[in-house]
Amino acid sequence: MKLIIAMIQPHKLPDVKKELFDAEVYKMTVTNVLGCGQQKGYTETYRGVIHEVNLIKKIRLEIAVNEDFVKPTIEAIKKGAFTGNIGDGKIFILDLPGCIRIRTGEEGEKAIG
């Protein structure tokens, strides 16, 4: 089992969700986050005052998958989030030692579904 965490641009979420659904990956957690990477932020002017914006809005996707779905999930995220520009995001893949479905008490791969 793996936990896949992806940081993507907010406007790419519908495209990523479509690609994930096409890959038969339906379960995910989506969170609005702030962060910066290679982009380093930007400046904007408000009422004549220059503001430096270091933290940029991003979407964090968390998807727990069984081994069979790791590669299709990663490919779906890459395809949906790609623009070719700095800021497309990152994908992190972590080992997931356990999972328990609270409602049924199922554990491991069965709990992920």
C-alpha positions as CSV (number, residue, x, y, z in Angstrom):
1,M,0.0,0.0,0.0
2,K,1.2,3.5,-0.8
3,L,0.1,7.0,0.1
4,I,0.4,9.3,-2.8
5,I,0.5,13.0,-2.0
6,A,0.4,15.5,-4.9
7,M,0.7,19.3,-4.9
8,I,-1.0,20.8,-8.0
9,Q,-2.2,24.1,-9.3
10,P,-5.8,24.9,-8.2
11,H,-7.1,25.4,-11.7
12,K,-5.8,21.9,-12.7
13,L,-7.9,20.0,-10.1
14,P,-10.9,19.3,-12.5
15,D,-8.4,17.9,-15.1
16,V,-6.6,15.7,-12.5
17,K,-9.9,14.4,-11.1
18,K,-11.1,13.5,-14.6
19,E,-7.9,11.6,-15.3
20,L,-8.1,9.8,-11.9
21,F,-11.7,8.8,-12.5
22,D,-10.7,7.5,-16.0
23,A,-8.0,5.4,-14.2
24,E,-10.7,4.1,-11.8
25,V,-9.3,6.0,-8.8
26,Y,-12.3,7.5,-7.0
27,K,-11.2,8.0,-3.4
28,M,-9.1,11.0,-2.5
29,T,-8.7,13.8,0.0
30,V,-8.4,17.3,-1.3
31,T,-7.0,20.3,0.7
32,N,-6.4,23.9,-0.1
33,V,-2.8,24.7,1.0
34,L,-0.2,27.5,0.6
35,G,3.4,27.0,-0.3
36,C,6.2,27.9,-2.6
37,G,8.9,26.0,-4.5
38,Q,10.8,26.9,-7.5
39,Q,8.4,29.7,-8.3
40,K,9.5,31.6,-5.2
41,G,6.3,33.8,-5.2
42,Y,5.5,37.0,-7.0
43,T,4.8,40.7,-6.3
44,E,1.6,42.7,-6.7
45,T,0.6,46.2,-6.2
46,Y,-2.5,47.2,-4.1
47,R,-3.3,50.9,-3.7
48,G,0.1,51.9,-4.8
49,V,1.9,49.6,-2.2
50,I,4.0,46.7,-3.5
51,H,3.3,43.4,-1.7
52,E,5.5,40.4,-2.0
53,V,3.5,37.2,-2.1
54,N,5.8,34.3,-1.0
55,L,3.1,31.6,-0.5
56,I,1.1,30.6,-3.5
57,K,-2.2,28.8,-3.5
58,K,-2.0,25.0,-4.2
59,I,-4.1,21.9,-4.0
60,R,-2.9,19.0,-1.9
61,L,-4.3,15.6,-3.0
62,E,-3.9,12.6,-0.7
63,I,-4.7,9.2,-2.2
64,A,-4.2,5.8,-0.5
65,V,-3.8,3.0,-3.1
66,N,-3.0,-0.7,-3.3
67,E,0.1,-1.6,-5.2
68,D,-1.8,-2.3,-8.5
69,F,-3.0,1.3,-8.6
70,V,0.3,3.1,-7.8
71,K,1.4,3.6,-11.4
72,P,-2.0,4.4,-12.9
73,T,-2.6,7.0,-10.2
74,I,0.7,8.7,-10.7
75,E,0.3,8.7,-14.5
76,A,-3.2,10.2,-14.1
77,I,-2.0,13.0,-11.9
78,K,0.9,13.8,-14.2
79,K,-1.3,13.9,-17.2
80,G,-4.0,16.0,-15.6
81,A,-1.6,18.5,-13.9
82,F,0.8,19.1,-16.7
83,T,1.2,22.5,-18.2
84,G,4.9,22.5,-18.9
85,N,5.5,25.6,-16.8
86,I,7.2,26.1,-13.4
87,G,4.7,25.4,-10.7
88,D,3.0,22.3,-12.1
89,G,3.6,20.6,-8.8
90,K,5.1,17.5,-7.2
91,I,4.1,14.0,-6.4
92,F,5.3,12.2,-3.3
93,I,5.0,8.4,-2.8
94,L,5.1,7.1,0.8
95,D,4.9,3.6,2.1
96,L,1.6,3.0,4.0
97,P,2.1,0.5,6.7
98,G,-1.5,0.1,7.6
99,C,-5.1,1.2,7.0
100,I,-8.3,0.5,9.0
101,R,-11.8,1.2,7.8
102,I,-13.6,2.4,10.9
103,R,-17.1,1.3,9.9
104,T,-16.3,-2.4,9.2
105,G,-13.0,-2.9,11.0
106,E,-11.4,-4.1,7.8
107,E,-7.6,-3.8,7.7
108,G,-4.9,-3.5,5.0
109,E,-5.7,-3.7,1.3
110,K,-9.3,-4.5,1.9
111,A,-9.8,-1.3,3.8
112,I,-8.4,0.9,1.0
113,G,-10.8,-0.8,-1.5
